[in-house]
Amino acid sequence: MISLRHVSTTFPAARGKDPIHAVDDVSLEIPRGSIQGIIGFSGAGKSTLLRNINLLERPTSGEVRVGGTELTGLGGEALRRARHQIGMIFQGFNLVNNLTVAQNVELSLKFAGERDRRVRRERAAEALEIVDITEKAKVYPAQLSGGQKQRVAIARALATRPEVLLCDEPTSALDPFTTATVLQYLADVNRELGITVVIVTHEMEVIKALADHVAVMESGRVVEQFHAAELRREGFAPRTSIGRYLVSDGISVDRRGGGVRAGSEPSAADQGADPGADQGADQGPGADPPASGREPRTASGLVAATASSEGGPR
Ligand SMILES: Nc1ncnc2c1ncn2[C@@H]1O[C@H](COP(=O)(O)OP(=O)(O)OP(=O)(O)O)[C@@H](O)[C@H]1O
């Protein structure tokens, strides 16, 4: 459905510096209707790769196909039209503050070339209903919580009835409870509308909760790929430190002074380093569940555990 072939994006050199190979010869196939997670350290090229998919950042070389259309072969009006099949949401929500919620959603339809105001209103109302935020249609973004803003952003992205939803750190600005709610909506949108979701995040829990497939990026390259189901298979041993973190039990700090352990956030020195013997997947998916009374760590656990102030997913 989404096919990236030998995609590279190089940013020109600043004075006296080398060019930045933000994305370096990435080939990736993302099946229709799946949820693809892209994870990696800061600066690995995740956002650039995501923006390569809708050509918000046109690759320097390589081919991007979405639903059979080669976007990299298009320009002007043809590219604008093809982009309507791709919605996008961002960490900062990117809502227009002096427009109401409904007007924000209608605006995306206007940009998509929908001239009939009545149709814009109907489609906006439909999109707001999908994320259960119809009652906020007439309020301004400043009157919304972060989670509500992101739900409006999802509605705005869905209004043009896209086949693909690109998510750039969609929950990084949200607390864990609100994160769980937003992830549940993304899961619903994927399952009920069949929308292919590509999500860039540095939040491991988001990947674990939502993704079908995982791609790990380092220095502009996809260095490891696996099915998310592998994360639950005993003995699964990813090669990268991020992969190993995913199968670990999360952050683990030795307060007795024993140093960094497998589940801990890798230090900068770990980035791209070969697996060390002390960083094996020794805390696999069979690790002990949280003791009773502790907060659940997965998004779905959080959904179950909390009656969110956001009103919660359907
Ligand atoms: N418009 C740009 N001009 C120049 N360099 C850029 C531009 N956009 C990104 N870069 C550089 O490209 C590299 C990859 O950036 P990118 O934002 O894709 O990484 P990332 O993995 O998403 O990082 P983060 O998790 O911090 O957002 C970085 O070195 C960044 O500084």
The ligand as a MOL file (V3000), in Angstrom:
LIG
                    3D

  0  0  0     0  0            999 V3000
M  V30 BEGIN CTAB
M  V30 COUNTS 31 33 0 0 0
M  V30 BEGIN ATOM
M  V30 1 N 14.7830 21.1160 7.2670 0
M  V30 2 C 15.9460 20.6410 7.6920 0
M  V30 3 N 17.1120 21.2330 7.3540 0
M  V30 4 C 18.2990 20.7440 7.7680 0
M  V30 5 N 18.4350 19.6510 8.5370 0
M  V30 6 C 17.3160 19.0280 8.9210 0
M  V30 7 C 16.0160 19.4720 8.5240 0
M  V30 8 N 15.0780 18.6360 9.0460 0
M  V30 9 C 15.7600 17.7100 9.7500 0
M  V30 10 N 17.0940 17.9450 9.6740 0
M  V30 11 C 18.1580 17.1180 10.2700 0
M  V30 12 O 17.9700 15.7970 9.8000 0
M  V30 13 C 18.2500 14.8540 10.8230 0
M  V30 14 C 17.0210 13.9850 11.0640 0
M  V30 15 O 16.0030 14.8150 11.6120 0
M  V30 16 P 14.5610 14.2360 11.9700 0
M  V30 17 O 13.7630 15.3580 12.5490 0
M  V30 18 O 14.0150 13.5280 10.8090 0
M  V30 19 O 14.9190 13.1640 13.1020 0
M  V30 20 P 13.9680 12.4770 14.1650 0
M  V30 21 O 14.4140 11.0760 14.2840 0
M  V30 22 O 12.5370 12.7190 13.8160 0
M  V30 23 O 14.3420 13.2860 15.4730 0
M  V30 24 P 13.4280 13.7060 16.7290 0
M  V30 25 O 12.9990 12.4270 17.3940 0
M  V30 26 O 14.3560 14.5270 17.5780 0
M  V30 27 O 12.2880 14.5040 16.1820 0
M  V30 28 C 18.6700 15.6590 12.0320 0
M  V30 29 O 20.0830 15.7400 12.0290 0
M  V30 30 C 18.0650 17.0290 11.7800 0
M  V30 31 O 18.8210 18.0330 12.4110 0
M  V30 END ATOM
M  V30 BEGIN BOND
M  V30 1 1 1 2
M  V30 2 1 2 3
M  V30 3 2 2 7
M  V30 4 2 3 4
M  V30 5 1 4 5
M  V30 6 2 5 6
M  V30 7 1 6 7
M  V30 8 1 6 10
M  V30 9 1 7 8
M  V30 10 2 8 9
M  V30 11 1 9 10
M  V30 12 1 10 11
M  V30 13 1 11 12
M  V30 14 1 11 30
M  V30 15 1 12 13
M  V30 16 1 13 14
M  V30 17 1 13 28
M  V30 18 1 14 15
M  V30 19 1 15 16
M  V30 20 2 16 17
M  V30 21 1 16 18
M  V30 22 1 16 19
M  V30 23 1 19 20
M  V30 24 2 20 21
M  V30 25 1 20 22
M  V30 26 1 20 23
M  V30 27 1 23 24
M  V30 28 2 24 25
M  V30 29 1 24 26
M  V30 30 1 24 27
M  V30 31 1 28 29
M  V30 32 1 28 30
M  V30 33 1 30 31
M  V30 END BOND
M  V30 END CTAB
M  END
